[in-house]
Amino acid sequence: MYHNTLITKDHPQQAELEKVIELILAFSNTNTIYFSTHVEEDLNAGILMVIIGEDSPHSWDDLNDNYWKVFETFPQFSFRIFDSNWVKDELKDGNPFFAMHCTKNSLVYSTEGSKEFNFVESLKPKRFLKKAKSKFDSADYSAFVLGINLKYYQRREDHLQAAYNIHQNIRWLFIAAENFLTGEWLVEHDLKIHQRHVGMFSKELAKTFNSEVDEDMQLLELLNAACYAVQSGYDIPELSAEIIELAEAKKEWLRSEVNRLFKECTCRCRYEFARSKNPLITIEDGNPLKLIAKIITDTIDTSALYCFGKKTRNTSTEISILVDNSEKFESTHYYLFLIVKQFQNDVLGNVAQMIKEQTGGRSTVTILMHTKKSLHQKTGDQQHFFYQILQRGTLLYQETTNPPFLPFDETPTRNLKSAKMYVMQRDRTKAFLMDAEGLDGGGATKLHVYMMHLVIEQTCLGLIRLFLGYTPNQFALQYLFELCEYFSPLTAEIFPRVTKKDRELLKILSGHTNSLRYGFIDDVQYFDYEVLSNRYLEFVERADKLTANELVRLEKLNETKNENV
């Protein structure tokens, strides 16, 4: 039979993928196999999905046990097994899992009977995403309805029914997450089984009840015991109002986390839909900016696109499955100014990742997105910054019918007084936060790290305004670091993002505020906290000196300018 193994020789998982595919084919009639990355990073190498053909002599049930005997020997992968009809039906119902992982770009094995890789390409993206959201909203609402009677049970001090209510609520939230993270859901009532299953696809959900925290595991056992007591007449566990409150907080955290993950999945779907129209491309004419402009304009409704800077470095890639990790190459980071008709904040990260992947890591971007309307504002630092880009930057694309322009009677100039005031406000905020961070001598907690995050953010905003005259409209730390690196290597020196550990520390530093609302705050490794604390203090100290020197330079420049007037 004709077949096609689509694994390049320089694929970082080439040997393992070829071995597992060979074992799978030894005992089953497999039509299609996909390999793709998880929605969240640092889980394992990725998801290997096996699709059984319609003409297979063996059913899914017959093959399942044998498959898992093979899969257990490859812990570096997460595995999924489906028949083609299941995939087709789930896509029809709007399941994001298959839109994320069953695309031509993630295909690693196919046969002449393979039809599945056309399923996603034939979808209508807007209609699919609307259906996916509707399905998730229905599941989320079902979980909400289950919890309506909780307050009633709490007021009546019926702890058993309250615990059972929370158990069922958490179970349905797990089920909702399983559907879009794993492609199927379990009928089990044991929350431990649900967490173990979905935890293979989400690090955060794997820690809903943290196995390293005794209180978490005791709470899990109590909720399971309450379920068995209500449904099967088992012994009633010892429960209290405090336990119910802890369980309720856990449920609220889980609901928030499941909602966040679903949004990430829909963003990944949009990215995959766009990527299916623009498969991996080589830079044939030696001009990566043409490719970058094409990717952006194909994905976003663009009025104009400018490049206003770049920096080049030698690196080794860990970003594309098509490039050997050990290969050294030159990478160029571009700074782009994108003018759009409608602001779309959620697509920028996907577009940047698309550019990174389609150029094999040789081109990366920082994109400043602004609407046409934002160009029409009061004269000042921001207008001066925009003017400099439009005058000195490289125009990559511009619509011909209604091109964007800067309306002004005279050339915009820097407003040093305004910039100094802005920096002073950031310094005041920073001082307050640093005092707050130092109040509790408890040490390594998420609260301390979040305070550091805010201080670093405020420091970056002050630097960017002072050096560029620009006030960002996005505030992710990595984005602010990249902007700071346009004029200074400070953030790259103190907060490098080169090794896996560097990126892990940045992820800790960039943690969601949701983690402060629910769960435990004392779960930052002390070594990581100490490293972050040292870097944070060094950054603030050096940034303050950098700010003072730049203020002196700008004031001298301003004085000279006034003398010449």
C-alpha positions, 0 to 999 in steps of 0.5 A: 500500500502507498504511504507517506511518512512526512518526518524530515531528517532534521526533525528533533523527534525524528527517531522516536516518531519513526519508531512509534509509527512503525510499531503502530503500523505493525498491528493496525490499519492506520490512515493518518497520524498527526504530531503537534505541540500542546496549547501550553508549553513545557508539558512534553514533546507534543501530541501524537494523534492516530486516526483509524480508517473507516475500512479498518478490520478492527474497531477502536475498542479492539485496538485501544489496549494494544495501542496503549502498550506501545504508548507507555514506552514513549512518555515524551509524547501524549497520545490520542486515538480516534476513528475518522468518523469521530474526527469528522463529527467532532469538527462538525460540532465545533470541537477546537481540539481537532482544528488545532491538531488535525492540519496538513502542517502537523501531518506526519504519516498518511496513506492513499486512503487518508482523507482526514487532513482535508477536514480542517482545511474545508471548514469555514473558520468564522462559522466553526469558531462561533459554533465552538464558542456556543458549545463551550458556553453551553458546557460552562453554563451547565456547570454554573447551573449545577452550582446554583443550589450551593448557597442554599445548602451552605445556609442550611449547613447541609455540608454533604449536599454542598460537597456533592454539589461542588464535586459535580460542578468540578466534574463538569468543568473537567469534562468541558476542558477534556473535550477541547484539550483531549478530544473526548471526555470521561464519564468517570465520577472520580475527580482524581481520574479526571485530573490525571487524564486532563493533566496530560494536556494542561500543567495548570489543570494537573495541579488543580488538586496538587499531589504535593499539598496534603490539604489538596489531596485530603480535599479531593478525597472528601469530595469523592467520598461525598459523591459516593455517599450521595450516589451509592449510600457509602459512609458520610465523610466528616465535613465542615463549613471551612472545607466547603469554602476551600472546595468552593474556592477551588471550583472558582479557580478551576472555572476561571482556568478552564475559560482561559484555556478555551480562549487560548484554544480558539486563538490557536485555531485562528492561527492554524486556520491562517497557517493552513492558507500560508504553509511553511515558506522558504525565503527565496529572494533573500528578503525576509521582509517581503515574506513577513509583510505577506504573512501579516497582510494575509492575516490582518486587515492592514492599512499600512506596515512599516519596519523601523528597526532590526537587530541581528544575532547568532543563535541556535534554534529550538523553535521549529521542528524543521531545523536541527536544534544544534544548527547555528544560524543568524537570526534577525529581529524586526520592529514593525509598526502596523496601522489597522482599521480595527484593533485586534490585540488577540492576534498579534502573538499568533502572527509573531509565532507564525512568522517565527515558524515560517522562517525557521526561527531566522526572523522574529518580530515585535509588532506595534499595532495602532488604529488609524484613529490613534494617529489623530491625537494631540501633538506630543511624544506619541505623535513625535514617535509615529512621525519618526517611523513614518518619515524614517521607517521602511514602508512595507505595505500601504493601502492605495485607496485610503492610506493612513496619515498624520494630521499636523500643522507643524512637525511633532516634537518631543515634550520633555516636560510630559515625559519627565512627569510620566517617569516620575509617576512610574517612579512613585508607583514603583517605590510604593510597590517595592515597599509593599513587596518588602513588607512581608518577610515570608519570602517566596510567594506568588504575591512577592513575585507579582509585586516584582512583575508590577515594578518591572513593568512600571520600570520598562514603561518609564524607560520606553517613554523616555527613550522613544517617546512611546506609550505602549498599549500592550503590557506583557513583560516579554513584549516590554523587554523587546521594546526596551532592547530597541535602545538598550541591551539591559533587559536582555542581559538581566532577563535573558530568554535563551535557555529553557530555564530562562523561559521558565523564570520569565513564565513565573515572573509573568504569572496570571493574577488569577493565581492570587485569587484562588489556591495557594500562594506559597508555591514558588521554588525558593531558588527560583524566587531568589534568582528572580529577586536578585535580577529584579533588584539589579534591573531597577538599580541599573534602569534608574541610572540609565534613566538619569543619564538619558534625562541629562542628555535630553535636557542638554539637547533641549537647551542646545535646541532652545539656544539655536532658536 
